[in-house]
Amino acid sequence: MAKMGLDYFTFLGSLPETPESECAYYPERNSKVKGFFSKEKLPPEILDDLFRFGFRRSGNFFYRTNCSVCSHCLSYRVLLSEFFPSSNHKRMIKKNHDLTLKISLPLIDPDKKNLYVKYQRSRHEGSYGESESDILENMKFQMYEGSENSAELLLYKNDILLGWILLDLGLETLSAVYSVFDPEESKRSLGNFLILSSILWAKENGFKEFQLGLFLPGHPKMDYKKNWKPAEILDRNTGIWKKSESFLYDYILENGPNGDKRIHT
């Protein structure tokens, strides 16, 4: 990894591929990824390359989906130089004016443990185990292993933690790893407010791109990302990022509205 003046196709071709397993987003489909483990702290310019190639991090594993018959996990990034808060964003900021924003290094503490368990049991019941210890073990792996290049953006009301988001920091790019928020505060739209706060912080600190992770058009949990614009989507066939609107038009014509090539063809 030390010599990454990376050629897109050469790098992808050098990586191993996992066996197929059940897709987390579409249980009736199989998924597989290309990736590698790294326990070293990678230089930020290397992270830029990885994020621009559509990679994400889970623990010490950097990966990119590489499914045989489905192409519906699209890499999605917001262009920070062109982003300005909309009227809806300004209303969201006003709604949450009483919250305090903090930036810190990644750290597990009792408040985060309690909120993570509450969030998972409300939003993803059973996805990460049933017992509290199982859920917290997943939290440790998902958010804190391999987080040497990361920062946390936290939201507090007085001294009460209402949510936080973990961000991987490159030299010019940020990648949103995972966010957690209090499900009882639904009127605040905390999930979107965490993204908005992160985008504004990244823009203020000179970053160029905000990697929002995988966008699945039409998926009930992942379709919301299309609302964050101006944006680009990675054309995996060429390694070129394209404006989201024009990319989606061509993509749906070729792959169908749900990305399942077996059905479309």
C-alpha positions in Angstrom: 0.0 0.0 0.0 2.9 2.4 0.4 3.4 3.1 -3.3 -0.1 4.0 -4.2 0.1 6.2 -7.2 -2.8 4.1 -8.0 -4.0 3.1 -11.4 -7.7 2.3 -11.0 -7.9 -0.9 -12.9 -4.5 -2.3 -11.9 -5.3 -1.8 -8.2 -8.8 -3.4 -8.4 -7.4 -6.3 -10.3 -4.8 -6.9 -7.6 -7.3 -7.4 -4.8 -8.8 -10.7 -3.6 -12.6 -11.3 -3.7 -14.7 -12.7 -1.0 -17.1 -15.6 -1.5 -20.7 -14.8 -2.1 -23.0 -14.3 0.9 -26.5 -13.0 1.6 -26.8 -9.3 0.8 -27.5 -7.0 3.7 -29.8 -4.8 1.6 -31.5 -7.3 -0.6 -31.8 -10.7 1.3 -32.9 -12.5 -1.9 -29.6 -11.5 -3.6 -26.0 -12.5 -3.1 -23.2 -10.1 -2.6 -19.4 -10.2 -2.6 -16.7 -7.6 -2.2 -13.1 -6.9 -3.1 -10.9 -5.6 -0.3 -7.9 -5.8 2.0 -7.0 -5.5 5.7 -4.7 -2.8 7.0 -3.8 -2.4 10.6 -1.4 0.4 9.7 -2.4 4.1 9.9 -2.6 4.9 6.2 -1.4 8.3 4.9 -4.3 10.7 4.1 -3.4 10.9 0.4 -3.8 7.1 0.2 -7.2 7.4 1.8 -8.1 9.9 -0.9 -7.3 7.4 -3.6 -9.3 4.7 -1.9 -12.4 6.8 -1.4 -12.2 8.0 -5.0 -12.1 4.4 -6.1 -15.3 3.8 -4.2 -13.9 2.1 -1.1 -15.3 2.1 2.4 -13.9 1.0 5.7 -15.4 -1.4 8.2 -13.0 -2.0 11.1 -9.6 -2.7 9.6 -11.1 -3.8 6.3 -11.3 -1.6 3.3 -13.7 -2.9 0.7 -15.8 -2.2 -2.4 -18.8 -4.2 -3.5 -18.2 -6.4 -6.5 -21.4 -8.4 -7.0 -22.0 -10.6 -10.0 -25.6 -9.8 -10.9 -26.5 -6.6 -9.0 -24.9 -3.2 -9.4 -27.1 -1.2 -7.1 -24.5 -0.1 -4.5 -23.4 3.2 -6.0 -20.6 5.3 -4.5 -21.9 8.8 -3.9 -20.1 12.0 -3.0 -21.1 15.6 -2.3 -19.0 18.3 -4.0 -18.2 20.7 -1.1 -17.1 23.7 -3.2 -20.6 23.7 -4.8 -22.6 22.9 -1.7 -24.7 25.7 -0.1 -27.4 25.1 2.5 -30.9 25.0 1.0 -34.0 26.5 2.7 -34.8 23.1 4.1 -31.3 22.9 5.6 -31.6 26.3 7.1 -34.9 25.2 8.8 -33.1 22.2 10.1 -30.4 24.3 11.6 -33.0 26.6 13.2 -34.8 23.6 14.6 -31.6 22.4 16.3 -30.2 25.7 17.3 -30.2 24.6 21.0 -27.7 21.8 20.3 -23.9 22.0 20.8 -21.6 20.6 18.2 -18.3 19.1 19.2 -15.4 17.5 17.2 -13.2 14.9 18.9 -11.0 11.9 18.3 -12.8 8.6 18.3 -13.5 7.4 21.8 -15.8 4.8 23.4 -17.5 6.1 26.5 -20.6 5.1 28.6 -22.9 7.7 26.9 -22.1 6.4 23.4 -22.6 2.8 24.5 -26.0 3.5 25.9 -27.1 5.5 22.9 -25.7 2.9 20.4 -27.7 0.1 22.1 -30.8 2.2 22.2 -30.4 3.2 18.5 -29.8 -0.4 17.3 -32.8 -1.8 19.2 -35.0 0.9 17.8 -33.9 1.0 14.2 -32.1 -2.3 13.5 -33.6 -4.9 15.9 -31.7 -8.1 15.8 -29.2 -7.1 13.1 -26.3 -7.0 15.4 -27.2 -9.5 18.0 -29.8 -9.7 20.7 -27.7 -9.2 23.9 -26.3 -5.8 24.9 -22.8 -7.3 24.9 -23.2 -8.5 21.3 -24.4 -5.1 20.2 -21.5 -3.3 21.9 -19.0 -5.7 20.4 -20.3 -4.7 17.0 -20.1 -1.1 18.0 -16.4 -1.5 18.8 -15.6 -3.3 15.5 -17.9 -1.2 13.3 -16.9 2.3 14.5 -13.6 2.1 16.5 -11.3 -0.5 15.2 -9.1 1.0 12.5 -10.2 4.5 13.3 -6.7 6.1 13.5 -7.6 8.4 10.6 -11.0 9.3 12.0 -12.8 12.0 13.9 -16.2 12.2 15.6 -18.8 15.0 15.3 -21.0 14.9 18.3 -24.3 16.6 19.1 -25.3 17.5 22.7 -28.3 19.1 24.3 -26.8 20.6 27.5 -24.6 17.6 28.6 -26.8 14.9 27.1 -25.5 13.2 24.0 -28.2 13.1 21.2 -26.1 11.7 18.4 -22.7 11.4 16.7 -21.2 10.5 13.3 -17.8 8.9 12.7 -15.8 10.4 9.8 -12.7 9.0 8.0 -10.4 11.9 7.1 -8.3 11.9 4.0 -6.3 14.8 2.7 -9.1 16.2 0.6 -11.9 13.8 1.2 -14.1 12.7 4.1 -16.0 9.4 4.3 -19.0 9.0 6.5 -18.5 5.7 8.3 -21.6 5.5 10.5 -24.0 7.7 12.5 -26.0 7.1 15.7 -28.8 9.2 17.1 -31.5 9.2 19.7 -34.6 7.7 18.1 -36.9 9.5 20.5 -35.8 12.9 19.0 -37.4 12.2 15.6 -38.7 15.7 15.1 -35.2 17.0 15.0 -34.2 14.9 11.9 -30.9 14.1 13.6 -29.6 11.7 11.0 -29.8 14.4 8.3 -28.6 17.1 10.7 -25.5 15.0 11.5 -24.8 14.8 7.7 -25.5 18.5 7.2 -23.2 19.5 10.2 -20.5 17.2 8.9 -20.7 18.7 5.4 -20.5 22.2 6.7 -17.6 21.4 9.0 -15.8 19.7 6.1 -16.4 22.6 3.8 -15.2 25.1 6.4 -12.0 23.1 6.9 -11.0 23.0 3.3 -12.0 19.5 2.2 -13.2 19.0 -1.4 -15.5 15.9 -1.3 -17.8 14.3 1.2 -18.2 10.6 0.6 -21.7 9.7 1.7 -21.2 6.0 1.3 -23.3 3.6 -0.7 -26.4 4.9 -2.4 -29.1 2.4 -3.4 -31.8 4.1 -5.6 -35.3 3.3 -4.4 -34.1 1.3 -1.3 -36.2 2.3 1.7 -33.2 2.9 3.9 -30.7 4.2 1.4 -32.6 6.3 -1.1 -32.5 9.4 1.0 -28.9 10.1 -0.1 -30.1 11.4 -3.5 -31.3 14.5 -1.7 -27.8 15.6 -0.9 -26.6 17.7 -3.9 -24.7 18.7 -5.9 -23.3 15.2 -6.1 -21.4 12.7 -8.3 -21.7 9.0 -8.6 -18.7 6.7 -9.5 -19.0 4.9 -12.9 -17.3 1.7 -11.9 -16.7 0.7 -15.5 -14.5 3.6 -16.1 -13.4 4.9 -12.7 -14.8 8.3 -13.5 -17.1 10.3 -11.3 -20.2 11.7 -13.1 -22.9 14.2 -12.2 -25.5 12.2 -10.3 -28.5 13.1 -12.4 -27.0 12.2 -15.8 -25.4 9.1 -14.3 -28.7 7.8 -12.9 -30.5 8.4 -16.1 -28.1 6.1 -18.1 -27.7 3.7 -15.2 -31.4 2.9 -14.9 -31.8 2.5 -18.7 -29.0 -0.1 -18.6 -29.7 -1.8 -15.3 -33.3 -1.3 -14.5 -34.7 0.7 -11.5 -33.5 -1.9 -8.9 -30.1 -2.7 -10.4 -30.8 -6.5 -10.7 -29.3 -7.4 -14.0 -31.0 -10.9 -14.0 -34.4 -9.3 -14.0 -33.6 -6.4 -16.4 -32.0 -8.6 -19.0 
